[in-house]
């Protein structure tokens, strides 16, 4: 049985470089509430990793890079949600106007 070999890709996009690493599939672990994951490409940055896209063995490099760029656009460069609107101003009644 052959051992899994991690792959690495660096993708230049929007003037930045992104580092992706592939990791082998993981089985489910109900004890730790983790679901099964297929072999995946992960974005690595600042000591953290985020799952990006499933790894397809022998996928052409141009196709892989295109899919990673699409993922970056959808997640890393996605517009932030609009901030919540300010609450309407409250009207305070003066004590002399009550009554």
C-alpha positions, 0 to 999 in steps of 0.5 A, spaced: 500 500 500 502 506 498 503 512 502 499 519 501 504 524 499 502 531 500 502 536 494 503 544 494 501 549 490 502 556 490 497 561 486 498 568 485 492 572 485 490 579 485 497 581 487 498 576 493 501 569 493 497 563 496 499 557 499 495 551 498 497 544 501 493 537 499 491 532 505 489 525 505 482 523 506 480 523 513 474 518 516 469 520 521 470 521 528 463 521 532 467 521 539 470 528 536 464 530 532 468 530 526 465 528 519 469 524 514 472 529 509 475 527 502 482 528 500 482 536 500 486 542 498 487 547 504 489 554 504 495 555 509 496 562 512 498 564 519 499 557 522 491 556 520 488 552 514 481 552 511 478 547 507 478 549 499 476 544 494 476 536 493 483 533 491 482 530 484 488 525 483 492 527 476 488 533 475 491 538 470 495 543 473 491 549 469 484 546 471 487 545 479 489 553 479 483 555 475 479 552 481 483 554 486 482 561 484 475 561 483 475 558 491 479 564 492 474 569 489 468 566 492 471 565 499 477 569 500 475 575 496 468 575 498 464 582 499 463 582 507 456 583 509 453 590 509 453 592 516 447 592 520 443 599 519 443 604 525 437 603 530 432 609 529 433 615 533 429 614 540 424 620 542 424 622 549 418 625 552 420 631 556 416 630 563 412 637 562 409 634 556 406 627 559 400 629 563 
